[in-house]
Amino acid sequence: MIRQLAIHAALVFLLLRFDISTASPATNHAQATTKAPYQFDKNQDLLLLHFDLKTDVDDVHTIAAMHSILQSPQFNRLNYWAVSGTYGIQSGLYVPADHLFDLVFNANWTNAHMQRQKALNDTVQKVSTTLAQGGRVWISEAGQSDFTQHLIQQLKVNGTSLPKEKIVLVQHSEWNEKETSKNALAFVKQNTTYYKIPDGNASANGTPGFNTLDFTVNPLENNPLLDTQIWQEANKVSSQYNGVNGRYLNKTIHSGGADFSDLVEVVWILGITGVNTVDAFFTQFNPHNPSAKERSY
């Protein structure tokens, strides 16, 4: 009898092991060394920058910090497209930041908060062009995935071929996933190569820690950085809307610190290294830092 129980237990263990090892999970939980089986190709790939801007002003800091990347010698010809207002089912008010988008992205952005269908059409066109030319689309999901669901659905309606390996979605926040409608989250996990990476609000977890009181952003308004005007506008918007009229109060930003935690998705996508802290980020992505120009990715 004891021998039969032992054999049964062994069979159950083997079955469970087989089931776990052969399962194909919808989500890749990326750790410190995990990378996609392919790299971002600056010659043909497209980087989609989705910002919910509801109701946390951390996106405002993320956009300003993104400008430093876009102005760097390594990425000043990056093929990208930004979308504002890609929020999900969360309550609260939107954070308008149109002038900041103009300053950072010029004409390379669209407003899903004000004109959702136009934003979808504009983004569909960008994605379709990239895919037709053999490129891959990488989505930095600084918010929820409802807009991404509608984007993919529209592409399918248009008859666009969408192999999962051609659409890579990167998400760092469990809160963002919870505030995405269940249907949308299930849909994007099924129809994209979906990576859930460690949260950029924490440190020493496999992605940079881009939420800290150890770095004060106000001096960026006067530093000899290329982003002086950018940070003036970012700090203005943050002060105007942070915690106002029921919006989320970002305590780090309220106290003068830096919070561009969503940017860890871009760092992961582009394969940027050596920026584990906010201070390290601004040391590297500073046009007056000679060593920054010598780096290659």
C-alpha positions in Angstrom: 0.0 0.0 0.0 2.8 2.4 0.9 4.6 1.5 -2.3 1.4 2.3 -4.3 1.0 5.6 -2.7 4.7 6.5 -3.4 4.3 5.5 -7.1 1.1 7.6 -7.3 2.8 10.6 -5.7 5.7 10.3 -8.2 3.3 10.2 -11.1 1.5 13.3 -10.0 4.8 15.1 -9.5 5.9 14.2 -13.1 2.6 15.2 -14.6 2.7 18.6 -12.8 6.3 19.1 -13.9 5.4 18.3 -17.5 2.4 20.6 -17.4 4.5 23.5 -16.0 7.4 23.1 -18.3 5.3 22.8 -21.5 2.8 25.5 -20.7 3.0 28.6 -22.9 2.2 31.5 -20.5 0.8 34.7 -21.9 3.1 36.8 -19.9 6.9 36.8 -19.7 7.9 37.9 -16.2 11.3 39.4 -17.2 14.0 39.5 -14.5 17.3 41.2 -14.4 18.9 39.2 -17.2 15.9 38.4 -19.3 15.7 39.9 -22.7 13.5 39.4 -25.7 14.8 36.9 -28.3 15.4 39.8 -30.6 16.7 43.4 -30.2 15.4 46.8 -31.1 16.5 47.5 -34.7 17.0 51.3 -35.0 17.0 50.9 -38.8 13.5 49.5 -39.2 11.7 49.2 -35.8 9.1 51.5 -34.3 8.9 52.6 -30.7 5.4 53.4 -29.5 5.3 55.6 -26.4 1.9 55.2 -24.7 1.1 57.6 -21.8 -2.1 57.4 -19.8 -1.6 60.7 -17.9 -4.4 59.8 -15.5 -4.2 60.7 -12.8 -0.5 60.5 -11.8 1.9 63.2 -13.0 4.8 60.7 -13.1 4.2 60.5 -16.9 5.1 64.2 -17.0 8.6 63.4 -15.6 8.8 60.4 -17.9 8.2 62.5 -21.0 10.8 65.1 -19.9 13.4 62.4 -19.3 12.6 60.7 -22.6 13.6 64.0 -24.3 17.2 63.4 -23.0 17.2 60.0 -24.7 15.8 61.4 -28.0 18.5 64.1 -28.0 21.4 61.7 -27.4 23.8 60.8 -30.2 22.7 57.2 -29.9 19.0 57.7 -30.3 18.5 61.1 -32.1 17.2 59.3 -35.2 15.0 56.9 -33.3 11.8 56.0 -35.1 9.1 56.7 -32.5 5.5 57.7 -32.1 3.9 59.0 -28.9 0.3 58.9 -27.8 -1.3 60.8 -24.9 -4.4 59.7 -23.0 -4.1 55.9 -23.3 -5.8 55.4 -20.0 -8.0 52.4 -19.0 -10.8 52.0 -16.5 -9.3 54.1 -13.6 -11.3 56.9 -12.2 -9.9 60.5 -11.8 -9.0 63.4 -14.0 -6.6 63.5 -16.9 -3.4 65.6 -16.7 -3.2 67.9 -19.8 0.4 68.2 -21.1 0.0 69.2 -24.7 2.7 71.9 -24.7 5.2 69.5 -23.2 4.3 66.9 -25.9 4.9 69.6 -28.5 8.3 70.5 -27.0 9.5 66.9 -26.7 7.9 65.0 -29.6 7.3 67.9 -32.1 4.8 66.4 -34.7 5.5 62.8 -33.7 2.5 62.4 -31.3 -1.2 62.2 -31.2 -3.9 62.9 -28.6 -6.2 60.0 -27.7 -7.8 62.0 -24.9 -9.2 64.7 -27.2 -9.6 62.7 -30.4 -9.4 59.0 -29.8 -10.5 57.8 -33.2 -8.0 60.2 -34.9 -5.3 59.0 -32.6 -6.1 55.4 -33.5 -6.1 56.1 -37.2 -2.7 58.0 -36.9 -1.1 55.2 -34.9 -2.5 52.5 -37.2 -0.8 54.2 -40.1 2.5 54.4 -38.3 2.3 50.7 -37.3 1.2 49.5 -40.7 4.1 51.3 -42.4 6.6 49.8 -40.1 5.2 46.2 -40.5 5.0 46.6 -44.2 8.7 47.4 -44.3 9.6 44.4 -42.3 10.1 46.2 -38.9 8.9 45.3 -35.5 6.7 47.4 -33.2 7.7 47.9 -29.5 5.2 49.4 -27.1 6.3 51.1 -24.0 3.0 50.9 -22.0 3.2 53.8 -19.6 -0.3 53.2 -18.5 -3.1 50.7 -19.3 -3.6 48.6 -22.4 -7.1 49.5 -23.6 -5.8 51.7 -26.3 -3.4 49.0 -27.5 -6.3 46.5 -27.7 -8.3 48.9 -29.9 -5.1 49.6 -32.0 -4.6 45.9 -32.7 -8.3 45.3 -33.4 -8.3 48.1 -36.0 -5.1 46.7 -37.6 -6.9 43.3 -37.9 -10.0 44.9 -39.4 -7.7 46.5 -42.0 -6.3 43.1 -42.9 -2.8 43.7 -41.5 -0.9 40.6 -40.7 0.1 40.6 -37.0 2.4 37.8 -36.0 2.9 38.0 -32.2 6.6 38.3 -32.5 6.1 41.5 -34.5 4.3 43.4 -31.7 6.3 43.5 -28.4 4.5 45.1 -25.4 6.4 46.0 -22.3 4.7 46.8 -19.0 6.3 47.5 -15.6 3.4 48.2 -13.3 0.9 45.7 -11.8 -1.4 48.7 -11.0 -1.5 49.5 -14.7 -2.6 46.0 -15.4 -5.3 46.1 -12.7 -6.7 49.3 -14.2 -6.8 47.8 -17.7 -10.2 46.3 -18.5 -10.0 42.5 -18.1 -10.9 42.0 -21.7 -8.2 44.3 -23.0 -5.5 42.8 -20.8 -6.4 39.3 -21.9 -6.5 40.4 -25.5 -3.1 42.1 -25.6 -1.5 39.1 -23.8 -3.0 36.8 -26.4 -2.1 39.0 -29.4 1.3 40.4 -28.6 4.6 39.3 -27.2 3.9 40.6 -23.7 6.7 41.3 -21.2 5.9 42.2 -17.6 9.2 43.6 -16.2 10.1 44.6 -12.6 8.5 47.9 -11.4 10.6 51.1 -12.0 9.3 52.6 -8.7 11.6 50.2 -6.8 15.3 49.7 -6.9 17.6 46.6 -7.0 14.9 44.5 -8.7 16.2 44.1 -12.2 15.2 47.5 -13.6 16.4 51.0 -12.7 15.0 52.7 -9.7 13.5 55.9 -11.3 11.4 57.1 -8.3 13.5 58.8 -5.7 13.8 61.8 -3.3 17.6 61.6 -3.6 17.6 63.6 -6.8 16.0 67.1 -7.0 14.5 68.1 -10.4 14.1 71.8 -9.9 17.8 72.5 -10.6 17.3 70.9 -14.0 15.5 74.1 -15.0 18.8 76.0 -14.8 21.5 73.4 -15.5 23.4 73.6 -18.8 21.4 70.7 -20.1 19.6 70.5 -23.4 16.4 69.9 -21.5 16.2 73.2 -19.6 13.0 74.4 -21.2 11.6 70.9 -21.1 12.0 70.6 -17.3 10.6 74.1 -16.8 7.4 73.0 -18.5 7.4 69.6 -16.8 7.7 71.1 -13.3 5.0 73.6 -14.2 2.6 71.0 -15.3 3.4 68.8 -12.3 2.9 71.6 -9.8 -0.4 72.6 -11.5 -2.0 69.2 -11.5 -0.3 67.0 -8.9 -3.0 66.0 -6.3 -5.4 68.7 -7.6 -9.1 68.0 -7.9 -8.9 64.5 -6.7 -5.9 63.5 -8.9 -3.4 61.2 -7.4 -0.8 63.0 -5.2 2.6 61.9 -6.2 4.5 62.4 -2.9 7.9 62.1 -4.5 7.2 64.8 -7.1 5.4 66.9 -4.5 8.6 66.9 -2.3 10.8 67.9 -5.3 12.1 64.4 -6.2 12.1 62.6 -9.5 9.6 60.0 -10.7 10.0 58.8 -14.2 9.5 55.2 -13.3 7.7 54.3 -16.6 10.9 55.0 -18.4 12.3 51.7 -17.3 10.3 50.2 -20.2 12.1 52.3 -22.8 15.4 51.5 -21.1 14.6 47.8 -21.4 13.4 48.0 -25.0 16.5 49.9 -26.2 18.9 47.9 -24.2 20.3 50.9 -22.3 22.7 49.9 -19.5 24.5 51.8 -16.7 21.5 53.9 -15.6 20.3 52.1 -12.5 19.6 55.4 -10.7 18.2 58.8 -11.6 21.6 60.3 -11.0 23.3 57.7 -13.3 20.6 58.4 -16.0 21.4 62.2 -16.1 25.1 61.5 -16.0 24.8 59.4 -19.1 22.2 61.3 -21.0 23.7 64.7 -20.7 24.9 66.4 -23.9 27.8 68.0 -21.9 29.1 64.7 -20.7 31.8 63.5 -23.2 31.5 59.9 -22.1 27.9 59.8 -23.1 28.8 60.4 -26.8 31.2 57.5 -26.7 28.6 54.9 -25.8 27.0 52.7 -28.3 23.9 50.4 -28.0 
